[in-house]
Amino acid sequence: MNRQVAGIDLGTYNTSCTVRSFTPHPDHLQFSGGNLLPSFVFLQWDKEKNASQCILGPNVKGTSLAYPRQLLYGSKRLIGHEFYSDTVQNFIEMNEDTLNILEVRGKPVYKVDYYDDQNNNKIKEEIFTPEDISAEILKKVASTYKDASGGEQLKSCVITVPAKFNTNQRKATLNAATKAGLNCLRLVNEPTAAAFCYKVHCLGKDDTSKKTVIVFDFGAGTLDVSIVEFDGNSFNVIHTEGNSQLGGIDIDHAIYEFVLNKFKDENNGYDKANPKMLATLMIEAEKCKIKLSSSPSAEIFIPGFWNGIDLNVTLRRRQFETLIDDIIEKAKEVLNTAIKASKVNVKNITSVIPIGGTCKIPAAIDILNEIFDDDKIASELDIEHSVSEGAYYICQIIESGGHIEEIGKYADSSSTPKRVGAPSNIIEVPTTDRLTNFISVLLSNNSHWNVFPPGKQFPLHRIDHFKHDPLEPCIRMDVYEGGKEANSPKTLVSKINIPNVPKDLTSFSMKFIIDHNGILNVAVLDSDNNEIRNAIIHMDFSESGEKVPTEAEFLRKCCDVQDKIATKRRNAQDKRPFHQLTDDLDDLIDSAKQQYVPQDHLRELDVIIDRLSQM
């Protein structure tokens, strides 16, 4: 088996990496003595090198308290999102005391200000995208592996993502891996990786009986529930549900708000503590949550929190459970929806696998106890590392070309390794998973065409045929990915524009492909199913470091484009497409004058410029 592969669980709060050590068993990569790498990046300005330096490690949160706004985190919540999405706005509101998040070209970015220690003058500012921060975390994983292995480079890896991640989030995660110099063979849904880890452990114990399991993956940033069936060497994801905005950080924030409001109530005149104290409170809130998972009460004490007044609050388990009741109820809803949608009888569930750090909270486990008998709740998997371990096994199998006869002998480190080589015990990588989002197309008449419903197995593809009005000089369509219901909020993942279509074109086709990574790709085909070469397809509106123009700057840019259209139109034999383009640009200008929304209007202008370039 290849030793230079890894499974990486790129988490919201912590990142886990499983590799093959010098023993026959997989092992968890150690980061300065800890087997979890906090997904936090501290930025420090190096005056000698005149450049910023990224610092990561188990102690980074504590050592960065003197410069709290230089500690960046939460990239998994932000990556692949538009700035004005509810997800990003909620994250900004939750972390306004400790993070400075701005909009650049419609995307969220972290802004870091560096100050001189002596006179506190600002010496530099920098912008970092969520991709940048995720890439730095992955770079740390790769460099740690290299140091631990005596200089070997990671050859390849599998990275896990929440089941609810859409195309833009998945693409951005792959981009982060590329920036980190990693060869990512596959993105795998986190609960699928955990279920695969469980299957491998069963195989290591010569247990190949049919099983139907539920993976309850309650992490720091997301909740995923998958129902998986395996029998011998078969592996089938029956159904997946999730909430990518529900996790341990929301519980931390609930504690943070409770303690801060209590301090305000007890101290009239409180305005705002300094950023260092607020960052300390964020850390103490997480510690409080962890302690309340095993103790009846926990105390948060911060000396001199504000105006020389100490903050001292004791939170009891019952208070804590009341505080997070709405979060627990949302988690119950996800679990119940998954069970109902899977049409699996609860009595036929073989095992329930709780994973993710939030499952250490008794109230979270009580969700499972209300539905399942105690003997069905599996405890043999590592709550923190089963996702990365499952990803590691999958990476080994992909790297080896499809299956590994020996993989079962590496699974159970508590027993004597034994070869599992009979054909019936060959374990194969899960080749399919399930969509959790609707894929739909917004047609030119503003009607939606549903392409893929949630629950479909991927990878998959489909060709749909559409009529075209010969009087229209171009084809324009938007592709959306959204919730399970047709009227749910949706994310724009692709814009399709075909300028200068033939005057006699009455129909065309579109090919929609969901690949092994769960990423949507789109092609436009002619009547012979050949790809139309001049189709302009914008996929994954990637992050950029460009400055966002003001409304006045945007309108000046529109005027420049108007001049270019007029120049080309004068020299064109067929002026019809240029008239259409001018009308579209006029509509865009009118819209911007009424209410300028940078990410929307800039995207539309980019499309018009692309159409013009094709004329």
Secondary structure as a PSIPRED ss2 file (coil, helix, strand):
# PSIPRED VFORMAT (PSIPRED V4.0)

   1 M C   1.000  0.000  0.000
   2 N C   1.000  0.000  0.000
   3 R C   1.000  0.000  0.000
   4 Q C   1.000  0.000  0.000
   5 V E   0.000  0.000  1.000
   6 A E   0.000  0.000  1.000
   7 G E   0.000  0.000  1.000
   8 I E   0.000  0.000  1.000
   9 D E   0.000  0.000  1.000
  10 L E   0.000  0.000  1.000
  11 G C   1.000  0.000  0.000
  12 T C   1.000  0.000  0.000
  13 Y C   1.000  0.000  0.000
  14 N E   0.000  0.000  1.000
  15 T E   0.000  0.000  1.000
  16 S E   0.000  0.000  1.000
  17 C E   0.000  0.000  1.000
  18 T E   0.000  0.000  1.000
  19 V E   0.000  0.000  1.000
  20 R E   0.000  0.000  1.000
  21 S C   1.000  0.000  0.000
  22 F C   1.000  0.000  0.000
  23 T C   1.000  0.000  0.000
  24 P C   1.000  0.000  0.000
  25 H C   1.000  0.000  0.000
  26 P E   0.000  0.000  1.000
  27 D E   0.000  0.000  1.000
  28 H E   0.000  0.000  1.000
  29 L C   1.000  0.000  0.000
  30 Q C   1.000  0.000  0.000
  31 F E   0.000  0.000  1.000
  32 S C   1.000  0.000  0.000
  33 G C   1.000  0.000  0.000
  34 G E   0.000  0.000  1.000
  35 N C   1.000  0.000  0.000
  36 L C   1.000  0.000  0.000
  37 L E   0.000  0.000  1.000
  38 P E   0.000  0.000  1.000
  39 S C   1.000  0.000  0.000
  40 F C   1.000  0.000  0.000
  41 V E   0.000  0.000  1.000
  42 F E   0.000  0.000  1.000
  43 L E   0.000  0.000  1.000
  44 Q E   0.000  0.000  1.000
  45 W E   0.000  0.000  1.000
  46 D E   0.000  0.000  1.000
  47 K C   1.000  0.000  0.000
  48 E C   1.000  0.000  0.000
  49 K C   1.000  0.000  0.000
  50 N C   1.000  0.000  0.000
  51 A E   0.000  0.000  1.000
  52 S E   0.000  0.000  1.000
  53 Q E   0.000  0.000  1.000
  54 C E   0.000  0.000  1.000
  55 I E   0.000  0.000  1.000
  56 L C   1.000  0.000  0.000
  57 G C   1.000  0.000  0.000
  58 P C   1.000  0.000  0.000
  59 N C   1.000  0.000  0.000
  60 V H   0.000  1.000  0.000
  61 K H   0.000  1.000  0.000
  62 G H   0.000  1.000  0.000
  63 T H   0.000  1.000  0.000
  64 S C   1.000  0.000  0.000
  65 L C   1.000  0.000  0.000
  66 A C   1.000  0.000  0.000
  67 Y C   1.000  0.000  0.000
  68 P H   0.000  1.000  0.000
  69 R H   0.000  1.000  0.000
  70 Q H   0.000  1.000  0.000
  71 L E   0.000  0.000  1.000
  72 L E   0.000  0.000  1.000
  73 Y C   1.000  0.000  0.000
  74 G C   1.000  0.000  0.000
  75 S H   0.000  1.000  0.000
  76 K H   0.000  1.000  0.000
  77 R H   0.000  1.000  0.000
  78 L H   0.000  1.000  0.000
  79 I C   1.000  0.000  0.000
  80 G C   1.000  0.000  0.000
  81 H C   1.000  0.000  0.000
  82 E C   1.000  0.000  0.000
  83 F C   1.000  0.000  0.000
  84 Y C   1.000  0.000  0.000
  85 S C   1.000  0.000  0.000
  86 D H   0.000  1.000  0.000
  87 T H   0.000  1.000  0.000
  88 V H   0.000  1.000  0.000
  89 Q H   0.000  1.000  0.000
  90 N H   0.000  1.000  0.000
  91 F H   0.000  1.000  0.000
  92 I H   0.000  1.000  0.000
  93 E H   0.000  1.000  0.000
  94 M H   0.000  1.000  0.000
  95 N C   1.000  0.000  0.000
  96 E C   1.000  0.000  0.000
  97 D C   1.000  0.000  0.000
  98 T C   1.000  0.000  0.000
  99 L C   1.000  0.000  0.000
 100 N C   1.000  0.000  0.000
 101 I E   0.000  0.000  1.000
 102 L E   0.000  0.000  1.000
 103 E E   0.000  0.000  1.000
 104 V E   0.000  0.000  1.000
 105 R C   1.000  0.000  0.000
 106 G C   1.000  0.000  0.000
 107 K E   0.000  0.000  1.000
 108 P E   0.000  0.000  1.000
 109 V E   0.000  0.000  1.000
 110 Y E   0.000  0.000  1.000
 111 K E   0.000  0.000  1.000
 112 V E   0.000  0.000  1.000
 113 D E   0.000  0.000  1.000
 114 Y E   0.000  0.000  1.000
 115 Y E   0.000  0.000  1.000
 116 D C   1.000  0.000  0.000
 117 D C   1.000  0.000  0.000
 118 Q C   1.000  0.000  0.000
 119 N C   1.000  0.000  0.000
 120 N C   1.000  0.000  0.000
 121 N C   1.000  0.000  0.000
 122 K E   0.000  0.000  1.000
 123 I E   0.000  0.000  1.000
 124 K E   0.000  0.000  1.000
 125 E E   0.000  0.000  1.000
 126 E E   0.000  0.000  1.000
 127 I E   0.000  0.000  1.000
 128 F E   0.000  0.000  1.000
 129 T C   1.000  0.000  0.000
 130 P H   0.000  1.000  0.000
 131 E H   0.000  1.000  0.000
 132 D H   0.000  1.000  0.000
 133 I H   0.000  1.000  0.000
 134 S H   0.000  1.000  0.000
 135 A H   0.000  1.000  0.000
 136 E H   0.000  1.000  0.000
 137 I H   0.000  1.000  0.000
 138 L H   0.000  1.000  0.000
 139 K H   0.000  1.000  0.000
 140 K H   0.000  1.000  0.000
 141 V H   0.000  1.000  0.000
 142 A H   0.000  1.000  0.000
 143 S H   0.000  1.000  0.000
 144 T H   0.000  1.000  0.000
 145 Y H   0.000  1.000  0.000
 146 K H   0.000  1.000  0.000
 147 D H   0.000  1.000  0.000
 148 A H   0.000  1.000  0.000
 149 S C   1.000  0.000  0.000
 150 G C   1.000  0.000  0.000
 151 G C   1.000  0.000  0.000
 152 E C   1.000  0.000  0.000
 153 Q C   1.000  0.000  0.000
 154 L C   1.000  0.000  0.000
 155 K C   1.000  0.000  0.000
 156 S E   0.000  0.000  1.000
 157 C E   0.000  0.000  1.000
 158 V E   0.000  0.000  1.000
 159 I E   0.000  0.000  1.000
 160 T E   0.000  0.000  1.000
 161 V E   0.000  0.000  1.000
 162 P C   1.000  0.000  0.000
 163 A C   1.000  0.000  0.000
 164 K C   1.000  0.000  0.000
 165 F C   1.000  0.000  0.000
 166 N C   1.000  0.000  0.000
 167 T H   0.000  1.000  0.000
 168 N H   0.000  1.000  0.000
 169 Q H   0.000  1.000  0.000
 170 R H   0.000  1.000  0.000
 171 K H   0.000  1.000  0.000
 172 A H   0.000  1.000  0.000
 173 T H   0.000  1.000  0.000
 174 L H   0.000  1.000  0.000
 175 N H   0.000  1.000  0.000
 176 A H   0.000  1.000  0.000
 177 A H   0.000  1.000  0.000
 178 T H   0.000  1.000  0.000
 179 K H   0.000  1.000  0.000
 180 A C   1.000  0.000  0.000
 181 G C   1.000  0.000  0.000
 182 L C   1.000  0.000  0.000
 183 N C   1.000  0.000  0.000
 184 C E   0.000  0.000  1.000
 185 L E   0.000  0.000  1.000
 186 R E   0.000  0.000  1.000
 187 L E   0.000  0.000  1.000
 188 V E   0.000  0.000  1.000
 189 N E   0.000  0.000  1.000
 190 E H   0.000  1.000  0.000
 191 P H   0.000  1.000  0.000
 192 T H   0.000  1.000  0.000
 193 A H   0.000  1.000  0.000
 194 A H   0.000  1.000  0.000
 195 A H   0.000  1.000  0.000
 196 F H   0.000  1.000  0.000
 197 C H   0.000  1.000  0.000
 198 Y H   0.000  1.000  0.000
 199 K H   0.000  1.000  0.000
 200 V H   0.000  1.000  0.000
 201 H H   0.000  1.000  0.000
 202 C H   0.000  1.000  0.000
 203 L H   0.000  1.000  0.000
 204 G H   0.000  1.000  0.000
 205 K C   1.000  0.000  0.000
 206 D C   1.000  0.000  0.000
 207 D C   1.000  0.000  0.000
 208 T C   1.000  0.000  0.000
 209 S C   1.000  0.000  0.000
 210 K C   1.000  0.000  0.000
 211 K E   0.000  0.000  1.000
 212 T E   0.000  0.000  1.000
 213 V E   0.000  0.000  1.000
 214 I E   0.000  0.000  1.000
 215 V E   0.000  0.000  1.000
 216 F E   0.000  0.000  1.000
 217 D E   0.000  0.000  1.000
 218 F E   0.000  0.000  1.000
 219 G C   1.000  0.000  0.000
 220 A C   1.000  0.000  0.000
 221 G C   1.000  0.000  0.000
 222 T C   1.000  0.000  0.000
 223 L E   0.000  0.000  1.000
 224 D E   0.000  0.000  1.000
 225 V E   0.000  0.000  1.000
 226 S E   0.000  0.000  1.000
 227 I E   0.000  0.000  1.000
 228 V E   0.000  0.000  1.000
 229 E E   0.000  0.000  1.000
 230 F E   0.000  0.000  1.000
 231 D E   0.000  0.000  1.000
 232 G C   1.000  0.000  0.000
 233 N C   1.000  0.000  0.000
 234 S E   0.000  0.000  1.000
 235 F E   0.000  0.000  1.000
 236 N E   0.000  0.000  1.000
 237 V E   0.000  0.000  1.000
 238 I E   0.000  0.000  1.000
 239 H E   0.000  0.000  1.000
 240 T E   0.000  0.000  1.000
 241 E E   0.000  0.000  1.000
 242 G E   0.000  0.000  1.000
 243 N E   0.000  0.000  1.000
 244 S C   1.000  0.000  0.000
 245 Q C   1.000  0.000  0.000
 246 L C   1.000  0.000  0.000
 247 G C   1.000  0.000  0.000
 248 G H   0.000  1.000  0.000
 249 I H   0.000  1.000  0.000
 250 D H   0.000  1.000  0.000
 251 I H   0.000  1.000  0.000
 252 D H   0.000  1.000  0.000
 253 H H   0.000  1.000  0.000
 254 A H   0.000  1.000  0.000
 255 I H   0.000  1.000  0.000
 256 Y H   0.000  1.000  0.000
 257 E H   0.000  1.000  0.000
 258 F H   0.000  1.000  0.000
 259 V H   0.000  1.000  0.000
 260 L H   0.000  1.000  0.000
 261 N H   0.000  1.000  0.000
 262 K H   0.000  1.000  0.000
 263 F H   0.000  1.000  0.000
 264 K H   0.000  1.000  0.000
 265 D H   0.000  1.000  0.000
 266 E H   0.000  1.000  0.000
 267 N C   1.000  0.000  0.000
 268 N C   1.000  0.000  0.000
 269 G C   1.000  0.000  0.000
 270 Y C   1.000  0.000  0.000
 271 D C   1.000  0.000  0.000
 272 K C   1.000  0.000  0.000
 273 A C   1.000  0.000  0.000
 274 N C   1.000  0.000  0.000
 275 P H   0.000  1.000  0.000
 276 K H   0.000  1.000  0.000
 277 M H   0.000  1.000  0.000
 278 L H   0.000  1.000  0.000
 279 A H   0.000  1.000  0.000
 280 T H   0.000  1.000  0.000
 281 L H   0.000  1.000  0.000
 282 M H   0.000  1.000  0.000
 283 I H   0.000  1.000  0.000
 284 E H   0.000  1.000  0.000
 285 A H   0.000  1.000  0.000
 286 E H   0.000  1.000  0.000
 287 K H   0.000  1.000  0.000
 288 C H   0.000  1.000  0.000
 289 K H   0.000  1.000  0.000
 290 I H   0.000  1.000  0.000
 291 K H   0.000  1.000  0.000
 292 L H   0.000  1.000  0.000
 293 S C   1.000  0.000  0.000
 294 S C   1.000  0.000  0.000
 295 S C   1.000  0.000  0.000
 296 P C   1.000  0.000  0.000
 297 S E   0.000  0.000  1.000
 298 A E   0.000  0.000  1.000
 299 E E   0.000  0.000  1.000
 300 I E   0.000  0.000  1.000
 301 F E   0.000  0.000  1.000
 302 I E   0.000  0.000  1.000
 303 P E   0.000  0.000  1.000
 304 G E   0.000  0.000  1.000
 305 F E   0.000  0.000  1.000
 306 W E   0.000  0.000  1.000
 307 N C   1.000  0.000  0.000
 308 G C   1.000  0.000  0.000
 309 I E   0.000  0.000  1.000
 310 D E   0.000  0.000  1.000
 311 L E   0.000  0.000  1.000
 312 N E   0.000  0.000  1.000
 313 V E   0.000  0.000  1.000
 314 T E   0.000  0.000  1.000
 315 L E   0.000  0.000  1.000
 316 R E   0.000  0.000  1.000
 317 R H   0.000  1.000  0.000
 318 R H   0.000  1.000  0.000
 319 Q H   0.000  1.000  0.000
 320 F H   0.000  1.000  0.000
 321 E H   0.000  1.000  0.000
 322 T H   0.000  1.000  0.000
 323 L H   0.000  1.000  0.000
 324 I C   1.000  0.000  0.000
 325 D H   0.000  1.000  0.000
 326 D H   0.000  1.000  0.000
 327 I H   0.000  1.000  0.000
 328 I H   0.000  1.000  0.000
 329 E H   0.000  1.000  0.000
 330 K H   0.000  1.000  0.000
 331 A H   0.000  1.000  0.000
 332 K H   0.000  1.000  0.000
 333 E H   0.000  1.000  0.000
 334 V H   0.000  1.000  0.000
 335 L H   0.000  1.000  0.000
 336 N H   0.000  1.000  0.000
 337 T H   0.000  1.000  0.000
 338 A H   0.000  1.000  0.000
 339 I H   0.000  1.000  0.000
 340 K H   0.000  1.000  0.000
 341 A H   0.000  1.000  0.000
 342 S H   0.000  1.000  0.000
 343 K C   1.000  0.000  0.000
 344 V C   1.000  0.000  0.000
 345 N C   1.000  0.000  0.000
 346 V H   0.000  1.000  0.000
 347 K H   0.000  1.000  0.000
 348 N H   0.000  1.000  0.000
 349 I C   1.000  0.000  0.000
 350 T C   1.000  0.000  0.000
 351 S E   0.000  0.000  1.000
 352 V E   0.000  0.000  1.000
 353 I E   0.000  0.000  1.000
 354 P E   0.000  0.000  1.000
 355 I E   0.000  0.000  1.000
 356 G C   1.000  0.000  0.000
 357 G H   0.000  1.000  0.000
 358 T H   0.000  1.000  0.000
 359 C H   0.000  1.000  0.000
 360 K H   0.000  1.000  0.000
 361 I C   1.000  0.000  0.000
 362 P H   0.000  1.000  0.000
 363 A H   0.000  1.000  0.000
 364 A H   0.000  1.000  0.000
 365 I H   0.000  1.000  0.000
 366 D H   0.000  1.000  0.000
 367 I H   0.000  1.000  0.000
 368 L H   0.000  1.000  0.000
 369 N H   0.000  1.000  0.000
 370 E C   1.000  0.000  0.000
 371 I C   1.000  0.000  0.000
 372 F C   1.000  0.000  0.000
 373 D C   1.000  0.000  0.000
 374 D H   0.000  1.000  0.000
 375 D H   0.000  1.000  0.000
 376 K H   0.000  1.000  0.000
 377 I E   0.000  0.000  1.000
 378 A C   1.000  0.000  0.000
 379 S C   1.000  0.000  0.000
 380 E C   1.000  0.000  0.000
 381 L C   1.000  0.000  0.000
 382 D C   1.000  0.000  0.000
 383 I C   1.000  0.000  0.000
 384 E C   1.000  0.000  0.000
 385 H C   1.000  0.000  0.000
 386 S H   0.000  1.000  0.000
 387 V H   0.000  1.000  0.000
 388 S H   0.000  1.000  0.000
 389 E H   0.000  1.000  0.000
 390 G H   0.000  1.000  0.000
 391 A H   0.000  1.000  0.000
 392 Y H   0.000  1.000  0.000
 393 Y H   0.000  1.000  0.000
 394 I H   0.000  1.000  0.000
 395 C H   0.000  1.000  0.000
 396 Q H   0.000  1.000  0.000
 397 I H   0.000  1.000  0.000
 398 I H   0.000  1.000  0.000
 399 E H   0.000  1.000  0.000
 400 S H   0.000  1.000  0.000
 401 G C   1.000  0.000  0.000
 402 G C   1.000  0.000  0.000
 403 H E   0.000  0.000  1.000
 404 I E   0.000  0.000  1.000
 405 E C   1.000  0.000  0.000
 406 E C   1.000  0.000  0.000
 407 I H   0.000  1.000  0.000
 408 G H   0.000  1.000  0.000
 409 K H   0.000  1.000  0.000
 410 Y H   0.000  1.000  0.000
 411 A C   1.000  0.000  0.000
 412 D C   1.000  0.000  0.000
 413 S C   1.000  0.000  0.000
 414 S C   1.000  0.000  0.000
 415 S C   1.000  0.000  0.000
 416 T C   1.000  0.000  0.000
 417 P C   1.000  0.000  0.000
 418 K C   1.000  0.000  0.000
 419 R C   1.000  0.000  0.000
 420 V C   1.000  0.000  0.000
 421 G C   1.000  0.000  0.000
 422 A C   1.000  0.000  0.000
 423 P H   0.000  1.000  0.000
 424 S H   0.000  1.000  0.000
 425 N H   0.000  1.000  0.000
 426 I C   1.000  0.000  0.000
 427 I E   0.000  0.000  1.000
 428 E E   0.000  0.000  1.000
 429 V C   1.000  0.000  0.000
 430 P C   1.000  0.000  0.000
 431 T C   1.000  0.000  0.000
 432 T C   1.000  0.000  0.000
 433 D E   0.000  0.000  1.000
 434 R E   0.000  0.000  1.000
 435 L C   1.000  0.000  0.000
 436 T C   1.000  0.000  0.000
 437 N C   1.000  0.000  0.000
 438 F E   0.000  0.000  1.000
 439 I E   0.000  0.000  1.000
 440 S E   0.000  0.000  1.000
 441 V E   0.000  0.000  1.000
 442 L E   0.000  0.000  1.000
 443 L C   1.000  0.000  0.000
 444 S C   1.000  0.000  0.000
 445 N C   1.000  0.000  0.000
 446 N C   1.000  0.000  0.000
 447 S C   1.000  0.000  0.000
 448 H E   0.000  0.000  1.000
 449 W E   0.000  0.000  1.000
 450 N E   0.000  0.000  1.000
 451 V E   0.000  0.000  1.000
 452 F E   0.000  0.000  1.000
 453 P C   1.000  0.000  0.000
 454 P C   1.000  0.000  0.000
 455 G C   1.000  0.000  0.000
 456 K C   1.000  0.000  0.000
 457 Q E   0.000  0.000  1.000
 458 F E   0.000  0.000  1.000
 459 P C   1.000  0.000  0.000
 460 L E   0.000  0.000  1.000
 461 H E   0.000  0.000  1.000
 462 R E   0.000  0.000  1.000
 463 I E   0.000  0.000  1.000
 464 D E   0.000  0.000  1.000
 465 H E   0.000  0.000  1.000
 466 F E   0.000  0.000  1.000
 467 K E   0.000  0.000  1.000
 468 H C   1.000  0.000  0.000
 469 D C   1.000  0.000  0.000
 470 P C   1.000  0.000  0.000
 471 L C   1.000  0.000  0.000
 472 E C   1.000  0.000  0.000
 473 P C   1.000  0.000  0.000
 474 C C   1.000  0.000  0.000
 475 I E   0.000  0.000  1.000
 476 R E   0.000  0.000  1.000
 477 M E   0.000  0.000  1.000
 478 D E   0.000  0.000  1.000
 479 V E   0.000  0.000  1.000
 480 Y E   0.000  0.000  1.000
 481 E E   0.000  0.000  1.000
 482 G E   0.000  0.000  1.000
 483 G C   1.000  0.000  0.000
 484 K C   1.000  0.000  0.000
 485 E C   1.000  0.000  0.000
 486 A C   1.000  0.000  0.000
 487 N C   1.000  0.000  0.000
 488 S C   1.000  0.000  0.000
 489 P C   1.000  0.000  0.000
 490 K E   0.000  0.000  1.000
 491 T E   0.000  0.000  1.000
 492 L E   0.000  0.000  1.000
 493 V E   0.000  0.000  1.000
 494 S E   0.000  0.000  1.000
 495 K E   0.000  0.000  1.000
 496 I E   0.000  0.000  1.000
 497 N E   0.000  0.000  1.000
 498 I E   0.000  0.000  1.000
 499 P C   1.000  0.000  0.000
 500 N C   1.000  0.000  0.000
 501 V C   1.000  0.000  0.000
 502 P C   1.000  0.000  0.000
 503 K C   1.000  0.000  0.000
 504 D C   1.000  0.000  0.000
 505 L C   1.000  0.000  0.000
 506 T C   1.000  0.000  0.000
 507 S E   0.000  0.000  1.000
 508 F E   0.000  0.000  1.000
 509 S E   0.000  0.000  1.000
 510 M E   0.000  0.000  1.000
 511 K E   0.000  0.000  1.000
 512 F E   0.000  0.000  1.000
 513 I E   0.000  0.000  1.000
 514 I E   0.000  0.000  1.000
 515 D C   1.000  0.000  0.000
 516 H C   1.000  0.000  0.000
 517 N C   1.000  0.000  0.000
 518 G C   1.000  0.000  0.000
 519 I C   1.000  0.000  0.000
 520 L E   0.000  0.000  1.000
 521 N E   0.000  0.000  1.000
 522 V E   0.000  0.000  1.000
 523 A E   0.000  0.000  1.000
 524 V E   0.000  0.000  1.000
 525 L E   0.000  0.000  1.000
 526 D C   1.000  0.000  0.000
 527 S C   1.000  0.000  0.000
 528 D C   1.000  0.000  0.000
 529 N C   1.000  0.000  0.000
 530 N C   1.000  0.000  0.000
 531 E E   0.000  0.000  1.000
 532 I C   1.000  0.000  0.000
 533 R C   1.000  0.000  0.000
 534 N C   1.000  0.000  0.000
 535 A C   1.000  0.000  0.000
 536 I E   0.000  0.000  1.000
 537 I E   0.000  0.000  1.000
 538 H E   0.000  0.000  1.000
 539 M E   0.000  0.000  1.000
 540 D C   1.000  0.000  0.000
 541 F C   1.000  0.000  0.000
 542 S C   1.000  0.000  0.000
 543 E C   1.000  0.000  0.000
 544 S C   1.000  0.000  0.000
 545 G C   1.000  0.000  0.000
 546 E C   1.000  0.000  0.000
 547 K C   1.000  0.000  0.000
 548 V C   1.000  0.000  0.000
 549 P C   1.000  0.000  0.000
 550 T C   1.000  0.000  0.000
 551 E H   0.000  1.000  0.000
 552 A H   0.000  1.000  0.000
 553 E H   0.000  1.000  0.000
 554 F H   0.000  1.000  0.000
 555 L H   0.000  1.000  0.000
 556 R H   0.000  1.000  0.000
 557 K H   0.000  1.000  0.000
 558 C H   0.000  1.000  0.000
 559 C H   0.000  1.000  0.000
 560 D H   0.000  1.000  0.000
 561 V H   0.000  1.000  0.000
 562 Q H   0.000  1.000  0.000
 563 D H   0.000  1.000  0.000
 564 K H   0.000  1.000  0.000
 565 I H   0.000  1.000  0.000
 566 A H   0.000  1.000  0.000
 567 T H   0.000  1.000  0.000
 568 K H   0.000  1.000  0.000
 569 R H   0.000  1.000  0.000
 570 R H   0.000  1.000  0.000
 571 N C   1.000  0.000  0.000
 572 A C   1.000  0.000  0.000
 573 Q C   1.000  0.000  0.000
 574 D C   1.000  0.000  0.000
 575 K C   1.000  0.000  0.000
 576 R H   0.000  1.000  0.000
 577 P H   0.000  1.000  0.000
 578 F H   0.000  1.000  0.000
 579 H H   0.000  1.000  0.000
 580 Q H   0.000  1.000  0.000
 581 L H   0.000  1.000  0.000
 582 T H   0.000  1.000  0.000
 583 D H   0.000  1.000  0.000
 584 D H   0.000  1.000  0.000
 585 L H   0.000  1.000  0.000
 586 D H   0.000  1.000  0.000
 587 D H   0.000  1.000  0.000
 588 L H   0.000  1.000  0.000
 589 I H   0.000  1.000  0.000
 590 D H   0.000  1.000  0.000
 591 S H   0.000  1.000  0.000
 592 A H   0.000  1.000  0.000
 593 K H   0.000  1.000  0.000
 594 Q H   0.000  1.000  0.000
 595 Q C   1.000  0.000  0.000
 596 Y C   1.000  0.000  0.000
 597 V C   1.000  0.000  0.000
 598 P H   0.000  1.000  0.000
 599 Q H   0.000  1.000  0.000
 600 D H   0.000  1.000  0.000
 601 H H   0.000  1.000  0.000
 602 L H   0.000  1.000  0.000
 603 R H   0.000  1.000  0.000
 604 E H   0.000  1.000  0.000
 605 L H   0.000  1.000  0.000
 606 D H   0.000  1.000  0.000
 607 V H   0.000  1.000  0.000
 608 I H   0.000  1.000  0.000
 609 I H   0.000  1.000  0.000
 610 D H   0.000  1.000  0.000
 611 R H   0.000  1.000  0.000
 612 L H   0.000  1.000  0.000
 613 S H   0.000  1.000  0.000
 614 Q C   1.000  0.000  0.000
 615 M C   1.000  0.000  0.000
